[in-house]
Amino acid sequence: MEEYKTSVENGKGVIVVEGDLDNEQAGEALRSAFNTLFNRGQRTIVLDLSGVEIINSYGIGKILMCYKRLKAEDGELMVKPLTGFVKETFELLMLDDLFPVYTGGAEASAA
């Protein structure tokens, strides 16, 4: 199974996603990384999707699952600045309005 790197940056949990987010294996790797941070008490989690070239409905579904779980705990799911196909997909689905963009500072900017 793929594994994604997790860390804590400025008090926020960070998941670095590498490779395509378009299949069950990648989705389970995201879920596992998310659960690692969530179970450690992180309620603000940042997705770094800069290493993702392809994302489909499966990957989007896993991201929304993470979002829903955090929202239920008054948490927040953020994304690092998006590029390429991933950015286009988020814009097309209007997800860029749902997730604040984390730029590494103390504040998030509106997407």
Jmol script that loads the backbone (N, CA, C; Angstrom):
load data "model"
ATOM      1  N   MET A   1       0.833  -1.188   0.000  1.00  0.00           N
ATOM      2  CA  MET A   1       0.000   0.000   0.000  1.00  0.00           C
ATOM      3  C   MET A   1       0.872   1.243   0.000  1.00  0.00           C
ATOM      4  N   GLU A   2       0.443   2.249  -0.751  1.00  0.00           N
ATOM      5  CA  GLU A   2       1.144   3.519  -0.746  1.00  0.00           C
ATOM      6  C   GLU A   2       1.032   4.141   0.635  1.00  0.00           C
ATOM      7  N   GLU A   3       2.012   4.966   0.973  1.00  0.00           N
ATOM      8  CA  GLU A   3       1.950   5.720   2.212  1.00  0.00           C
ATOM      9  C   GLU A   3       2.284   7.159   1.900  1.00  0.00           C
ATOM     10  N   TYR A   4       1.537   8.071   2.503  1.00  0.00           N
ATOM     11  CA  TYR A   4       1.801   9.488   2.323  1.00  0.00           C
ATOM     12  C   TYR A   4       2.438  10.029   3.589  1.00  0.00           C
ATOM     13  N   LYS A   5       3.343  10.975   3.417  1.00  0.00           N
ATOM     14  CA  LYS A   5       4.039  11.565   4.554  1.00  0.00           C
ATOM     15  C   LYS A   5       3.091  12.471   5.325  1.00  0.00           C
ATOM     16  N   THR A   6       3.187  12.381   6.652  1.00  0.00           N
ATOM     17  CA  THR A   6       2.437  13.281   7.515  1.00  0.00           C
ATOM     18  C   THR A   6       3.416  14.031   8.397  1.00  0.00           C
ATOM     19  N   SER A   7       3.056  15.259   8.738  1.00  0.00           N
ATOM     20  CA  SER A   7       3.882  16.073   9.627  1.00  0.00           C
ATOM     21  C   SER A   7       2.984  17.122  10.271  1.00  0.00           C
ATOM     22  N   VAL A   8       3.580  17.915  11.144  1.00  0.00           N
ATOM     23  CA  VAL A   8       2.877  19.044  11.746  1.00  0.00           C
ATOM     24  C   VAL A   8       3.661  20.297  11.396  1.00  0.00           C
ATOM     25  N   GLU A   9       2.961  21.284  10.839  1.00  0.00           N
ATOM     26  CA  GLU A   9       3.573  22.533  10.394  1.00  0.00           C
ATOM     27  C   GLU A   9       2.741  23.682  10.954  1.00  0.00           C
ATOM     28  N   ASN A  10       3.358  24.536  11.757  1.00  0.00           N
ATOM     29  CA  ASN A  10       2.643  25.669  12.365  1.00  0.00           C
ATOM     30  C   ASN A  10       1.368  25.220  13.081  1.00  0.00           C
ATOM     31  N   GLY A  11       1.445  24.081  13.767  1.00  0.00           N
ATOM     32  CA  GLY A  11       0.312  23.577  14.525  1.00  0.00           C
ATOM     33  C   GLY A  11      -0.759  22.872  13.710  1.00  0.00           C
ATOM     34  N   LYS A  12      -0.536  22.743  12.411  1.00  0.00           N
ATOM     35  CA  LYS A  12      -1.502  22.087  11.540  1.00  0.00           C
ATOM     36  C   LYS A  12      -0.942  20.757  11.045  1.00  0.00           C
ATOM     37  N   GLY A  13      -1.777  19.741  10.973  1.00  0.00           N
ATOM     38  CA  GLY A  13      -1.356  18.480  10.391  1.00  0.00           C
ATOM     39  C   GLY A  13      -1.236  18.632   8.886  1.00  0.00           C
ATOM     40  N   VAL A  14      -0.205  18.045   8.304  1.00  0.00           N
ATOM     41  CA  VAL A  14       0.017  18.139   6.860  1.00  0.00           C
ATOM     42  C   VAL A  14       0.138  16.733   6.280  1.00  0.00           C
ATOM     43  N   ILE A  15      -0.563  16.495   5.181  1.00  0.00           N
ATOM     44  CA  ILE A  15      -0.452  15.244   4.433  1.00  0.00           C
ATOM     45  C   ILE A  15       0.098  15.580   3.057  1.00  0.00           C
ATOM     46  N   VAL A  16       1.242  14.992   2.726  1.00  0.00           N
ATOM     47  CA  VAL A  16       1.846  15.188   1.413  1.00  0.00           C
ATOM     48  C   VAL A  16       1.449  14.007   0.538  1.00  0.00           C
ATOM     49  N   VAL A  17       0.624  14.280  -0.463  1.00  0.00           N
ATOM     50  CA  VAL A  17       0.122  13.236  -1.354  1.00  0.00           C
ATOM     51  C   VAL A  17       1.012  13.182  -2.588  1.00  0.00           C
ATOM     52  N   GLU A  18       1.553  12.005  -2.868  1.00  0.00           N
ATOM     53  CA  GLU A  18       2.428  11.799  -4.029  1.00  0.00           C
ATOM     54  C   GLU A  18       1.771  10.813  -4.982  1.00  0.00           C
ATOM     55  N   GLY A  19       1.863  11.067  -6.262  1.00  0.00           N
ATOM     56  CA  GLY A  19       1.295  10.158  -7.257  1.00  0.00           C
ATOM     57  C   GLY A  19      -0.159  10.489  -7.537  1.00  0.00           C
ATOM     58  N   ASP A  20      -0.771   9.687  -8.358  1.00  0.00           N
ATOM     59  CA  ASP A  20      -2.151   9.934  -8.754  1.00  0.00           C
ATOM     60  C   ASP A  20      -3.113   9.546  -7.638  1.00  0.00           C
ATOM     61  N   LEU A  21      -4.171  10.305  -7.514  1.00  0.00           N
ATOM     62  CA  LEU A  21      -5.195  10.042  -6.503  1.00  0.00           C
ATOM     63  C   LEU A  21      -6.459   9.605  -7.247  1.00  0.00           C
ATOM     64  N   ASP A  22      -6.368   8.374  -7.780  1.00  0.00           N
ATOM     65  CA  ASP A  22      -7.440   7.923  -8.673  1.00  0.00           C
ATOM     66  C   ASP A  22      -7.783   6.445  -8.538  1.00  0.00           C
ATOM     67  N   ASN A  23      -7.412   5.839  -7.404  1.00  0.00           N
ATOM     68  CA  ASN A  23      -7.721   4.421  -7.234  1.00  0.00           C
ATOM     69  C   ASN A  23      -7.844   4.082  -5.754  1.00  0.00           C
ATOM     70  N   GLU A  24      -8.281   2.865  -5.491  1.00  0.00           N
ATOM     71  CA  GLU A  24      -8.521   2.449  -4.108  1.00  0.00           C
ATOM     72  C   GLU A  24      -7.254   2.486  -3.263  1.00  0.00           C
ATOM     73  N   GLN A  25      -6.146   2.061  -3.820  1.00  0.00           N
ATOM     74  CA  GLN A  25      -4.885   2.042  -3.075  1.00  0.00           C
ATOM     75  C   GLN A  25      -4.490   3.453  -2.639  1.00  0.00           C
ATOM     76  N   ALA A  26      -4.576   4.401  -3.539  1.00  0.00           N
ATOM     77  CA  ALA A  26      -4.239   5.785  -3.205  1.00  0.00           C
ATOM     78  C   ALA A  26      -5.239   6.360  -2.207  1.00  0.00           C
ATOM     79  N   GLY A  27      -6.512   6.039  -2.393  1.00  0.00           N
ATOM     80  CA  GLY A  27      -7.536   6.514  -1.474  1.00  0.00           C
ATOM     81  C   GLY A  27      -7.348   5.977  -0.070  1.00  0.00           C
ATOM     82  N   GLU A  28      -6.982   4.716   0.041  1.00  0.00           N
ATOM     83  CA  GLU A  28      -6.733   4.124   1.356  1.00  0.00           C
ATOM     84  C   GLU A  28      -5.490   4.728   2.006  1.00  0.00           C
ATOM     85  N   ALA A  29      -4.493   5.053   1.204  1.00  0.00           N
ATOM     86  CA  ALA A  29      -3.295   5.707   1.741  1.00  0.00           C
ATOM     87  C   ALA A  29      -3.654   7.079   2.304  1.00  0.00           C
ATOM     88  N   LEU A  30      -4.520   7.811   1.607  1.00  0.00           N
ATOM     89  CA  LEU A  30      -4.967   9.114   2.104  1.00  0.00           C
ATOM     90  C   LEU A  30      -5.763   8.946   3.388  1.00  0.00           C
ATOM     91  N   ARG A  31      -6.680   7.988   3.403  1.00  0.00           N
ATOM     92  CA  ARG A  31      -7.478   7.742   4.603  1.00  0.00           C
ATOM     93  C   ARG A  31      -6.601   7.385   5.792  1.00  0.00           C
ATOM     94  N   SER A  32      -5.602   6.551   5.570  1.00  0.00           N
ATOM     95  CA  SER A  32      -4.692   6.141   6.633  1.00  0.00           C
ATOM     96  C   SER A  32      -3.892   7.326   7.172  1.00  0.00           C
ATOM     97  N   ALA A  33      -3.378   8.152   6.273  1.00  0.00           N
ATOM     98  CA  ALA A  33      -2.614   9.331   6.700  1.00  0.00           C
ATOM     99  C   ALA A  33      -3.516  10.295   7.465  1.00  0.00           C
ATOM    100  N   PHE A  34      -4.725  10.492   6.964  1.00  0.00           N
ATOM    101  CA  PHE A  34      -5.689  11.361   7.641  1.00  0.00           C
ATOM    102  C   PHE A  34      -5.987  10.835   9.042  1.00  0.00           C
ATOM    103  N   ASN A  35      -6.279   9.535   9.152  1.00  0.00           N
ATOM    104  CA  ASN A  35      -6.594   8.943  10.456  1.00  0.00           C
ATOM    105  C   ASN A  35      -5.439   9.078  11.432  1.00  0.00           C
ATOM    106  N   THR A  36      -4.210   8.950  10.942  1.00  0.00           N
ATOM    107  CA  THR A  36      -3.040   9.114  11.807  1.00  0.00           C
ATOM    108  C   THR A  36      -3.059  10.484  12.469  1.00  0.00           C
ATOM    109  N   LEU A  37      -3.262  11.529  11.678  1.00  0.00           N
ATOM    110  CA  LEU A  37      -3.281  12.889  12.226  1.00  0.00           C
ATOM    111  C   LEU A  37      -4.530  13.137  13.070  1.00  0.00           C
ATOM    112  N   PHE A  38      -5.678  12.710  12.580  1.00  0.00           N
ATOM    113  CA  PHE A  38      -6.942  12.923  13.283  1.00  0.00           C
ATOM    114  C   PHE A  38      -6.920  12.250  14.652  1.00  0.00           C
ATOM    115  N   ASN A  39      -6.421  11.027  14.709  1.00  0.00           N
ATOM    116  CA  ASN A  39      -6.373  10.290  15.971  1.00  0.00           C
ATOM    117  C   ASN A  39      -5.360  10.861  16.950  1.00  0.00           C
ATOM    118  N   ARG A  40      -4.451  11.698  16.466  1.00  0.00           N
ATOM    119  CA  ARG A  40      -3.500  12.403  17.336  1.00  0.00           C
ATOM    120  C   ARG A  40      -4.041  13.756  17.781  1.00  0.00           C
ATOM    121  N   GLY A  41      -5.288  14.034  17.434  1.00  0.00           N
ATOM    122  CA  GLY A  41      -5.928  15.264  17.882  1.00  0.00           C
ATOM    123  C   GLY A  41      -5.849  16.438  16.924  1.00  0.00           C
ATOM    124  N   GLN A  42      -5.283  16.235  15.755  1.00  0.00           N
ATOM    125  CA  GLN A  42      -5.216  17.328  14.776  1.00  0.00           C
ATOM    126  C   GLN A  42      -6.615  17.593  14.231  1.00  0.00           C
ATOM    127  N   ARG A  43      -7.057  18.837  14.313  1.00  0.00           N
ATOM    128  CA  ARG A  43      -8.368  19.202  13.783  1.00  0.00           C
ATOM    129  C   ARG A  43      -8.267  20.234  12.661  1.00  0.00           C
ATOM    130  N   THR A  44      -7.057  20.648  12.341  1.00  0.00           N
ATOM    131  CA  THR A  44      -6.807  21.435  11.134  1.00  0.00           C
ATOM    132  C   THR A  44      -5.773  20.664  10.342  1.00  0.00           C
ATOM    133  N   ILE A  45      -6.173  20.214   9.171  1.00  0.00           N
ATOM    134  CA  ILE A  45      -5.302  19.379   8.350  1.00  0.00           C
ATOM    135  C   ILE A  45      -5.167  20.008   6.970  1.00  0.00           C
ATOM    136  N   VAL A  46      -3.927  20.037   6.492  1.00  0.00           N
ATOM    137  CA  VAL A  46      -3.597  20.623   5.197  1.00  0.00           C
ATOM    138  C   VAL A  46      -3.219  19.504   4.236  1.00  0.00           C
ATOM    139  N   LEU A  47      -3.838  19.501   3.060  1.00  0.00           N
ATOM    140  CA  LEU A  47      -3.464  18.555   2.008  1.00  0.00           C
ATOM    141  C   LEU A  47      -2.498  19.236   1.052  1.00  0.00           C
ATOM    142  N   ASP A  48      -1.342  18.626   0.875  1.00  0.00           N
ATOM    143  CA  ASP A  48      -0.381  19.095  -0.125  1.00  0.00           C
ATOM    144  C   ASP A  48      -0.534  18.180  -1.333  1.00  0.00           C
ATOM    145  N   LEU A  49      -1.220  18.666  -2.341  1.00  0.00           N
ATOM    146  CA  LEU A  49      -1.501  17.878  -3.541  1.00  0.00           C
ATOM    147  C   LEU A  49      -0.564  18.238  -4.684  1.00  0.00           C
ATOM    148  N   SER A  50       0.545  18.908  -4.379  1.00  0.00           N
ATOM    149  CA  SER A  50       1.463  19.354  -5.435  1.00  0.00           C
ATOM    150  C   SER A  50       2.094  18.187  -6.186  1.00  0.00           C
ATOM    151  N   GLY A  51       2.142  17.005  -5.577  1.00  0.00           N
ATOM    152  CA  GLY A  51       2.705  15.832  -6.230  1.00  0.00           C
ATOM    153  C   GLY A  51       1.682  15.007  -6.989  1.00  0.00           C
ATOM    154  N   VAL A  52       0.449  15.516  -7.097  1.00  0.00           N
ATOM    155  CA  VAL A  52      -0.630  14.789  -7.767  1.00  0.00           C
ATOM    156  C   VAL A  52      -0.826  15.351  -9.172  1.00  0.00           C
ATOM    157  N   GLU A  53      -0.798  14.471 -10.156  1.00  0.00           N
ATOM    158  CA  GLU A  53      -1.060  14.900 -11.532  1.00  0.00           C
ATOM    159  C   GLU A  53      -2.476  14.558 -11.965  1.00  0.00           C
ATOM    160  N   ILE A  54      -2.998  13.426 -11.489  1.00  0.00           N
ATOM    161  CA  ILE A  54      -4.337  12.976 -11.880  1.00  0.00           C
ATOM    162  C   ILE A  54      -5.166  12.731 -10.624  1.00  0.00           C
ATOM    163  N   ILE A  55      -6.386  13.245 -10.654  1.00  0.00           N
ATOM    164  CA  ILE A  55      -7.339  12.993  -9.576  1.00  0.00           C
ATOM    165  C   ILE A  55      -8.688  12.727 -10.236  1.00  0.00           C
ATOM    166  N   ASN A  56      -9.442  11.789  -9.683  1.00  0.00           N
ATOM    167  CA  ASN A  56     -10.765  11.510 -10.242  1.00  0.00           C
ATOM    168  C   ASN A  56     -11.795  11.521  -9.119  1.00  0.00           C
ATOM    169  N   SER A  57     -12.998  11.053  -9.427  1.00  0.00           N
ATOM    170  CA  SER A  57     -14.074  11.090  -8.442  1.00  0.00           C
ATOM    171  C   SER A  57     -13.737  10.268  -7.199  1.00  0.00           C
ATOM    172  N   TYR A  58     -12.955   9.228  -7.366  1.00  0.00           N
ATOM    173  CA  TYR A  58     -12.569   8.418  -6.205  1.00  0.00           C
ATOM    174  C   TYR A  58     -11.724   9.253  -5.241  1.00  0.00           C
ATOM    175  N   GLY A  59     -10.727   9.943  -5.780  1.00  0.00           N
ATOM    176  CA  GLY A  59      -9.871  10.792  -4.951  1.00  0.00           C
ATOM    177  C   GLY A  59     -10.637  11.946  -4.329  1.00  0.00           C
ATOM    178  N   ILE A  60     -11.500  12.575  -5.126  1.00  0.00           N
ATOM    179  CA  ILE A  60     -12.319  13.673  -4.606  1.00  0.00           C
ATOM    180  C   ILE A  60     -13.209  13.164  -3.475  1.00  0.00           C
ATOM    181  N   GLY A  61     -13.769  11.975  -3.642  1.00  0.00           N
ATOM    182  CA  GLY A  61     -14.611  11.390  -2.602  1.00  0.00           C
ATOM    183  C   GLY A  61     -13.868  11.195  -1.297  1.00  0.00           C
ATOM    184  N   LYS A  62     -12.634  10.727  -1.365  1.00  0.00           N
ATOM    185  CA  LYS A  62     -11.836  10.533  -0.147  1.00  0.00           C
ATOM    186  C   LYS A  62     -11.519  11.872   0.514  1.00  0.00           C
ATOM    187  N   ILE A  63     -11.235  12.889  -0.301  1.00  0.00           N
ATOM    188  CA  ILE A  63     -10.974  14.221   0.252  1.00  0.00           C
ATOM    189  C   ILE A  63     -12.227  14.752   0.951  1.00  0.00           C
ATOM    190  N   LEU A  64     -13.385  14.576   0.327  1.00  0.00           N
ATOM    191  CA  LEU A  64     -14.631  15.038   0.941  1.00  0.00           C
ATOM    192  C   LEU A  64     -14.964  14.266   2.208  1.00  0.00           C
ATOM    193  N   MET A  65     -14.599  12.988   2.270  1.00  0.00           N
ATOM    194  CA  MET A  65     -14.781  12.208   3.496  1.00  0.00           C
ATOM    195  C   MET A  65     -13.962  12.827   4.632  1.00  0.00           C
ATOM    196  N   CYS A  66     -12.731  13.205   4.333  1.00  0.00           N
ATOM    197  CA  CYS A  66     -11.874  13.851   5.338  1.00  0.00           C
ATOM    198  C   CYS A  66     -12.488  15.175   5.779  1.00  0.00           C
ATOM    199  N   TYR A  67     -12.957  15.952   4.805  1.00  0.00           N
ATOM    200  CA  TYR A  67     -13.586  17.244   5.088  1.00  0.00           C
ATOM    201  C   TYR A  67     -14.784  17.071   6.025  1.00  0.00           C
ATOM    202  N   LYS A  68     -15.645  16.113   5.705  1.00  0.00           N
ATOM    203  CA  LYS A  68     -16.857  15.888   6.495  1.00  0.00           C
ATOM    204  C   LYS A  68     -16.513  15.482   7.929  1.00  0.00           C
ATOM    205  N   ARG A  69     -15.529  14.633   8.072  1.00  0.00           N
ATOM    206  CA  ARG A  69     -15.141  14.171   9.410  1.00  0.00           C
ATOM    207  C   ARG A  69     -14.575  15.318  10.244  1.00  0.00           C
ATOM    208  N   LEU A  70     -13.753  16.165   9.620  1.00  0.00           N
ATOM    209  CA  LEU A  70     -13.206  17.320  10.337  1.00  0.00           C
ATOM    210  C   LEU A  70     -14.300  18.319  10.688  1.00  0.00           C
ATOM    211  N   LYS A  71     -15.179  18.589   9.742  1.00  0.00           N
ATOM    212  CA  LYS A  71     -16.253  19.563   9.970  1.00  0.00           C
ATOM    213  C   LYS A  71     -17.131  19.136  11.144  1.00  0.00           C
ATOM    214  N   ALA A  72     -17.377  17.833  11.284  1.00  0.00           N
ATOM    215  CA  ALA A  72     -18.185  17.319  12.392  1.00  0.00           C
ATOM    216  C   ALA A  72     -17.531  17.589  13.740  1.00  0.00           C
ATOM    217  N   GLU A  73     -16.218  17.806  13.742  1.00  0.00           N
ATOM    218  CA  GLU A  73     -15.466  18.074  14.973  1.00  0.00           C
ATOM    219  C   GLU A  73     -15.029  19.538  15.043  1.00  0.00           C
ATOM    220  N   ASP A  74     -15.717  20.402  14.288  1.00  0.00           N
ATOM    221  CA  ASP A  74     -15.363  21.826  14.198  1.00  0.00           C
ATOM    222  C   ASP A  74     -13.933  22.029  13.726  1.00  0.00           C
ATOM    223  N   GLY A  75     -13.469  21.130  12.882  1.00  0.00           N
ATOM    224  CA  GLY A  75     -12.128  21.241  12.318  1.00  0.00           C
ATOM    225  C   GLY A  75     -12.161  21.872  10.942  1.00  0.00           C
ATOM    226  N   GLU A  76     -11.002  21.861  10.288  1.00  0.00           N
ATOM    227  CA  GLU A  76     -10.894  22.493   8.976  1.00  0.00           C
ATOM    228  C   GLU A  76      -9.919  21.713   8.109  1.00  0.00           C
ATOM    229  N   LEU A  77     -10.317  21.515   6.862  1.00  0.00           N
ATOM    230  CA  LEU A  77      -9.441  20.905   5.870  1.00  0.00           C
ATOM    231  C   LEU A  77      -9.017  21.998   4.905  1.00  0.00           C
ATOM    232  N   MET A  78      -7.702  22.135   4.743  1.00  0.00           N
ATOM    233  CA  MET A  78      -7.139  23.163   3.874  1.00  0.00           C
ATOM    234  C   MET A  78      -6.312  22.484   2.789  1.00  0.00           C
ATOM    235  N   VAL A  79      -5.991  23.228   1.738  1.00  0.00           N
ATOM    236  CA  VAL A  79      -5.112  22.709   0.692  1.00  0.00           C
ATOM    237  C   VAL A  79      -3.980  23.703   0.469  1.00  0.00           C
ATOM    238  N   LYS A  80      -2.815  23.168   0.142  1.00  0.00           N
ATOM    239  CA  LYS A  80      -1.736  24.045  -0.306  1.00  0.00           C
ATOM    240  C   LYS A  80      -2.093  24.483  -1.725  1.00  0.00           C
ATOM    241  N   PRO A  81      -1.506  25.572  -2.217  1.00  0.00           N
ATOM    242  CA  PRO A  81      -1.872  26.061  -3.552  1.00  0.00           C
ATOM    243  C   PRO A  81      -1.864  24.949  -4.601  1.00  0.00           C
ATOM    244  N   LEU A  82      -2.930  24.907  -5.399  1.00  0.00           N
ATOM    245  CA  LEU A  82      -3.116  23.861  -6.404  1.00  0.00           C
ATOM    246  C   LEU A  82      -2.600  24.315  -7.762  1.00  0.00           C
ATOM    247  N   THR A  83      -2.220  23.334  -8.583  1.00  0.00           N
ATOM    248  CA  THR A  83      -1.744  23.637  -9.934  1.00  0.00           C
ATOM    249  C   THR A  83      -2.297  22.612 -10.919  1.00  0.00           C
ATOM    250  N   GLY A  84      -2.192  22.936 -12.191  1.00  0.00           N
ATOM    251  CA  GLY A  84      -2.487  21.994 -13.263  1.00  0.00           C
ATOM    252  C   GLY A  84      -3.878  21.399 -13.225  1.00  0.00           C
ATOM    253  N   PHE A  85      -3.940  20.112 -13.550  1.00  0.00           N
ATOM    254  CA  PHE A  85      -5.204  19.389 -13.656  1.00  0.00           C
ATOM    255  C   PHE A  85      -5.960  19.366 -12.327  1.00  0.00           C
ATOM    256  N   VAL A  86      -5.230  19.248 -11.227  1.00  0.00           N
ATOM    257  CA  VAL A  86      -5.886  19.212  -9.911  1.00  0.00           C
ATOM    258  C   VAL A  86      -6.588  20.546  -9.656  1.00  0.00           C
ATOM    259  N   LYS A  87      -5.922  21.641  -9.967  1.00  0.00           N
ATOM    260  CA  LYS A  87      -6.531  22.965  -9.800  1.00  0.00           C
ATOM    261  C   LYS A  87      -7.771  23.096 -10.681  1.00  0.00           C
ATOM    262  N   GLU A  88      -7.663  22.675 -11.934  1.00  0.00           N
ATOM    263  CA  GLU A  88      -8.804  22.743 -12.855  1.00  0.00           C
ATOM    264  C   GLU A  88      -9.979  21.919 -12.337  1.00  0.00           C
ATOM    265  N   THR A  89      -9.691  20.735 -11.809  1.00  0.00           N
ATOM    266  CA  THR A  89     -10.739  19.865 -11.276  1.00  0.00           C
ATOM    267  C   THR A  89     -11.424  20.517 -10.084  1.00  0.00           C
ATOM    268  N   PHE A  90     -10.637  21.068  -9.163  1.00  0.00           N
ATOM    269  CA  PHE A  90     -11.211  21.736  -7.991  1.00  0.00           C
ATOM    270  C   PHE A  90     -12.077  22.920  -8.421  1.00  0.00           C
ATOM    271  N   GLU A  91     -11.612  23.688  -9.404  1.00  0.00           N
ATOM    272  CA  GLU A  91     -12.383  24.835  -9.884  1.00  0.00           C
ATOM    273  C   GLU A  91     -13.671  24.385 -10.565  1.00  0.00           C
ATOM    274  N   LEU A  92     -13.596  23.364 -11.397  1.00  0.00           N
ATOM    275  CA  LEU A  92     -14.766  22.857 -12.108  1.00  0.00           C
ATOM    276  C   LEU A  92     -15.845  22.384 -11.137  1.00  0.00           C
ATOM    277  N   LEU A  93     -15.424  21.723 -10.070  1.00  0.00           N
ATOM    278  CA  LEU A  93     -16.355  21.205  -9.067  1.00  0.00           C
ATOM    279  C   LEU A  93     -16.666  22.222  -7.973  1.00  0.00           C
ATOM    280  N   MET A  94     -16.106  23.416  -8.101  1.00  0.00           N
ATOM    281  CA  MET A  94     -16.261  24.510  -7.136  1.00  0.00           C
ATOM    282  C   MET A  94     -15.764  24.134  -5.741  1.00  0.00           C
ATOM    283  N   LEU A  95     -14.806  23.230  -5.683  1.00  0.00           N
ATOM    284  CA  LEU A  95     -14.205  22.863  -4.408  1.00  0.00           C
ATOM    285  C   LEU A  95     -13.206  23.919  -3.953  1.00  0.00           C
ATOM    286  N   ASP A  96     -12.736  24.740  -4.887  1.00  0.00           N
ATOM    287  CA  ASP A  96     -11.791  25.787  -4.519  1.00  0.00           C
ATOM    288  C   ASP A  96     -12.447  26.798  -3.578  1.00  0.00           C
ATOM    289  N   ASP A  97     -13.778  26.882  -3.582  1.00  0.00           N
ATOM    290  CA  ASP A  97     -14.489  27.751  -2.645  1.00  0.00           C
ATOM    291  C   ASP A  97     -14.696  27.073  -1.293  1.00  0.00           C
ATOM    292  N   LEU A  98     -14.603  25.764  -1.258  1.00  0.00           N
ATOM    293  CA  LEU A  98     -14.860  24.997  -0.041  1.00  0.00           C
ATOM    294  C   LEU A  98     -13.634  24.914   0.863  1.00  0.00           C
ATOM    295  N   PHE A  99     -12.455  24.826   0.240  1.00  0.00           N
ATOM    296  CA  PHE A  99     -11.228  24.617   1.004  1.00  0.00           C
ATOM    297  C   PHE A  99     -10.362  25.869   1.017  1.00  0.00           C
ATOM    298  N   PRO A 100     -10.052  26.406   2.202  1.00  0.00           N
ATOM    299  CA  PRO A 100      -9.111  27.520   2.265  1.00  0.00           C
ATOM    300  C   PRO A 100      -7.731  27.073   1.766  1.00  0.00           C
ATOM    301  N   VAL A 101      -6.992  28.005   1.199  1.00  0.00           N
ATOM    302  CA  VAL A 101      -5.645  27.720   0.707  1.00  0.00           C
ATOM    303  C   VAL A 101      -4.644  28.062   1.800  1.00  0.00           C
ATOM    304  N   TYR A 102      -3.798  27.103   2.125  1.00  0.00           N
ATOM    305  CA  TYR A 102      -2.757  27.278   3.135  1.00  0.00           C
ATOM    306  C   TYR A 102      -1.441  27.574   2.433  1.00  0.00           C
ATOM    307  N   THR A 103      -0.861  28.713   2.753  1.00  0.00           N
ATOM    308  CA  THR A 103       0.377  29.123   2.087  1.00  0.00           C
ATOM    309  C   THR A 103       1.602  28.974   2.977  1.00  0.00           C
ATOM    310  N   GLY A 104       1.429  28.405   4.154  1.00  0.00           N
ATOM    311  CA  GLY A 104       2.566  28.178   5.034  1.00  0.00           C
ATOM    312  C   GLY A 104       2.673  29.195   6.146  1.00  0.00           C
ATOM    313  N   GLY A 105       1.902  30.262   6.056  1.00  0.00           N
ATOM    314  CA  GLY A 105       1.906  31.269   7.107  1.00  0.00           C
ATOM    315  C   GLY A 105       0.865  30.946   8.149  1.00  0.00           C
ATOM    316  N   ALA A 106       0.625  31.882   9.016  1.00  0.00           N
ATOM    317  CA  ALA A 106      -0.336  31.671  10.090  1.00  0.00           C
ATOM    318  C   ALA A 106      -1.775  31.756   9.596  1.00  0.00           C
ATOM    319  N   GLU A 107      -1.981  32.405   8.453  1.00  0.00           N
ATOM    320  CA  GLU A 107      -3.328  32.621   7.945  1.00  0.00           C
ATOM    321  C   GLU A 107      -3.559  31.872   6.647  1.00  0.00           C
ATOM    322  N   ALA A 108      -4.790  31.567   6.391  1.00  0.00           N
ATOM    323  CA  ALA A 108      -5.187  30.996   5.100  1.00  0.00           C
ATOM    324  C   ALA A 108      -5.767  32.120   4.267  1.00  0.00           C
ATOM    325  N   SER A 109      -5.635  32.008   2.972  1.00  0.00           N
ATOM    326  CA  SER A 109      -6.231  33.004   2.089  1.00  0.00           C
ATOM    327  C   SER A 109      -7.421  32.376   1.392  1.00  0.00           C
ATOM    328  N   ALA A 110      -8.363  33.199   1.011  1.00  0.00           N
ATOM    329  CA  ALA A 110      -9.525  32.685   0.285  1.00  0.00           C
ATOM    330  C   ALA A 110      -9.070  32.147  -1.053  1.00  0.00           C
ATOM    331  N   ALA A 111      -9.650  31.053  -1.467  1.00  0.00           N
ATOM    332  CA  ALA A 111      -9.242  30.416  -2.728  1.00  0.00           C
ATOM    333  C   ALA A 111      -9.731  31.176  -3.923  1.00  0.00           C
TER     334      ALA A 111
END
end "model"
wireframe off; spacefill off
backbone 0.3
color backbone group
